[in-house]
Amino acid sequence: MYRQTVFSLSIVGSILATGPAFAESPWYIGGSAGAYFRSDYSVAGTFHNGLGTTAPGTNTTTFSPGPIFNASVGYKLAHGFRVEGEFGFTKYNIKSINPNTVDSADFPNLNGTKLSAPIGGDRERYIETVNLFYDLPFTGRFVPYIGAGFGAAEDRGSPAIFNEIGPVPGGTFRTSNAATGVLPVALAEAGVTLKLADQWAVVPSYRFQYVFRSGNVAAEPANIVKIGLRRSF
């Protein structure tokens, strides 16, 4: 009788040990905060002096880094793939400009001298993307991943006014407003998922983002470093 009881308990224990575990939902949500570093760019354009005179030239613009925030909803697919819908917001400023033209008679101060400390020049960007990520087949708490995404961006901003340009009409140099409207954006990202207790994970990552523009307007690459928090269900 004792042997039968032990045998029966062993069978029950084996069934419980090998039975299906609680199924984790493939859905998750995430949020992140980081720093947005928009790359400097040079573009050809036309300068106006306020008296109806124009001249062709080039202008190099630099930007101060700004914060970026993202929120996402994701779904885990088979074979380590994940798909995410993401919304982001960043705000940064024009730091300096370097206007230059060969028309030294009408624009003597636009000789390539760097102008800094503007009034205004703020930029706001709203970003919506769909991303596809792949978790590399690593076991343990650290799981590297790579991925890419595509979507749209919309900008808002104010002109930057530089008051150090010297004796020209108005005594200032004024940039144009930030372009508005919907612009295509693409991104590539690499990071590491650090699994915490239960369904929580910390996710540090690096992202390269590229906003496409048409015509004579320079495209806008940016480097982004961020840390996120993810909650699985």
PyMOL commands that set and color helices and strands:
alter all, ss='L'
color gray80, all
select helices_A, chain A and resi 2-18+78-80+169-171
alter helices_A, ss='H'
color red, helices_A
select strands_A, chain A and resi 27-38+41-48+54-64+66-76+81-100+115-116+119-120+122-135+142-157+160-162+173-174+182-195+200-211+220-232
alter strands_A, ss='S'
color yellow, strands_A
deselect
rebuild
show_as cartoon
